[in-house]
Amino acid sequence: MKRHEAREKALQTLFQLEGTELTIDEAMDHVMAGENDHFYDLLVQGTYTNMATIDEKLVGHLENWSLERLPKVERTILRMAIFELDYMEDAPARVVMNEAIELCKTFGDDKSSRFVNGVLSKFTDETAN
């Protein structure tokens, strides 16, 4: 499976987990239907396990928005991107940002990609310094 497809499936899995009583294993099984992919597993498990820390970092980069007020798609995409940027050493920032924007274009609304790009740009600028 290509990384883009793994990111799409990870987004679907993490999206399902928010606001439901599914376990992470149930959500992963539902989306993957028995298929295995190391990158997908790492992205879902890592984002889910580190969500509290990721949310703290994310809140610091939202202007005039609360985490709860963000649409679920954008919130989930931002969490995944911040996980990749902060926890995965082989993830170039430009690639992660482009992938997040593409996910927004597919799963979000017309304004999603610009919003996510702005938040991630601010995040990468501040963490690079």
C-alpha positions as CSV (number, residue, x, y, z in Angstrom):
1,M,0.0,0.0,0.0
2,K,1.3,3.5,-0.9
3,R,1.7,6.0,1.9
4,H,-1.0,8.2,0.5
5,E,-3.5,5.4,0.7
6,A,-2.3,4.4,4.2
7,R,-2.9,8.1,5.3
8,E,-6.4,8.0,3.9
9,K,-7.2,4.8,5.7
10,A,-5.6,6.1,8.9
11,L,-7.8,9.2,8.6
12,Q,-10.9,7.0,8.3
13,T,-9.9,4.9,11.3
14,L,-9.1,7.8,13.6
15,F,-12.2,9.6,12.4
16,Q,-14.3,6.6,13.5
17,L,-12.7,6.4,16.9
18,E,-13.7,9.9,17.9
19,G,-17.1,9.9,19.5
20,T,-17.7,6.2,19.3
21,E,-17.2,3.3,21.7
22,L,-15.1,1.3,19.2
23,T,-11.7,0.1,20.3
24,I,-8.7,1.0,18.2
25,D,-8.4,-2.7,17.1
26,E,-12.1,-2.7,16.0
27,A,-11.7,0.5,14.1
28,M,-8.5,-0.8,12.4
29,D,-10.1,-4.1,11.5
30,H,-13.1,-2.4,10.1
31,V,-11.1,-0.1,7.8
32,M,-8.4,-2.5,6.8
33,A,-10.5,-5.7,6.5
34,G,-7.7,-8.0,7.4
35,E,-5.1,-6.1,5.3
36,N,-1.8,-5.2,6.9
37,D,0.4,-2.1,6.4
38,H,3.3,-1.1,8.7
39,F,3.0,2.7,7.9
40,Y,-0.8,2.7,8.5
41,D,-0.3,0.8,11.8
42,L,2.3,3.3,13.0
43,L,0.3,6.3,12.0
44,V,-2.9,5.2,13.6
45,Q,-1.3,3.8,16.8
46,G,1.1,6.7,17.2
47,T,-1.5,9.4,16.6
48,Y,-4.0,7.7,18.9
49,T,-1.5,6.9,21.7
50,N,0.0,10.5,21.6
51,M,-3.3,12.3,21.1
52,A,-3.2,14.3,24.4
53,T,0.3,15.6,23.7
54,I,-0.5,16.3,20.1
55,D,-3.7,18.2,21.1
56,E,-1.6,20.4,23.5
57,K,0.7,21.3,20.6
58,L,-2.1,21.8,18.2
59,V,-4.0,24.2,20.6
60,G,-0.9,26.4,20.7
61,H,-1.1,26.9,17.0
62,L,-4.8,27.6,16.6
63,E,-5.7,31.3,16.3
64,N,-9.3,32.2,17.3
65,W,-10.3,28.5,17.3
66,S,-10.6,25.9,20.1
67,L,-9.9,22.3,19.4
68,E,-13.5,21.3,20.1
69,R,-14.7,23.9,17.6
70,L,-12.6,22.5,14.7
71,P,-14.5,20.3,12.3
72,K,-13.7,16.6,12.9
73,V,-12.0,16.0,9.6
74,E,-9.6,18.9,10.0
75,R,-8.9,18.1,13.6
76,T,-8.1,14.5,12.6
77,I,-5.9,15.5,9.7
78,L,-4.0,18.0,11.8
79,R,-3.4,15.4,14.6
80,M,-2.0,12.9,12.0
81,A,0.2,15.5,10.4
82,I,1.6,16.7,13.8
83,F,2.3,13.1,14.8
84,E,4.3,12.6,11.6
85,L,6.1,15.9,11.9
86,D,7.0,15.4,15.6
87,Y,7.4,11.6,16.0
88,M,8.5,10.3,12.6
89,E,12.1,11.2,11.6
90,D,11.7,10.1,8.0
91,A,8.8,12.4,7.3
92,P,9.9,15.6,5.4
93,A,7.7,18.5,6.5
94,R,6.9,19.5,2.9
95,V,5.6,16.0,2.1
96,V,3.5,15.8,5.3
97,M,2.0,19.2,4.7
98,N,1.2,18.4,1.0
99,E,-0.4,15.1,2.1
100,A,-2.5,16.8,4.7
101,I,-3.7,19.4,2.1
102,E,-4.6,16.6,-0.3
103,L,-6.6,14.8,2.4
104,C,-8.5,18.0,3.1
105,K,-9.3,18.4,-0.6
106,T,-10.7,14.9,-0.6
107,F,-12.5,14.7,2.7
108,G,-13.0,18.3,3.8
109,D,-14.8,21.3,2.4
110,D,-13.6,24.2,0.2
111,K,-11.8,26.0,3.1
112,S,-10.2,23.0,4.8
113,S,-7.0,22.8,2.8
114,R,-6.2,26.5,3.3
115,F,-6.9,26.3,7.1
116,V,-4.8,23.2,7.6
117,N,-2.0,24.6,5.5
118,G,-2.0,27.7,7.7
119,V,-1.9,25.8,11.0
120,L,0.8,23.4,9.8
121,S,2.9,26.2,8.4
122,K,2.8,28.0,11.7
123,F,3.6,24.7,13.5
124,T,6.6,23.9,11.3
125,D,7.9,27.5,11.3
126,E,7.9,27.5,15.1
127,T,9.4,24.1,15.6
128,A,12.1,24.8,13.1
129,N,13.4,27.7,15.2
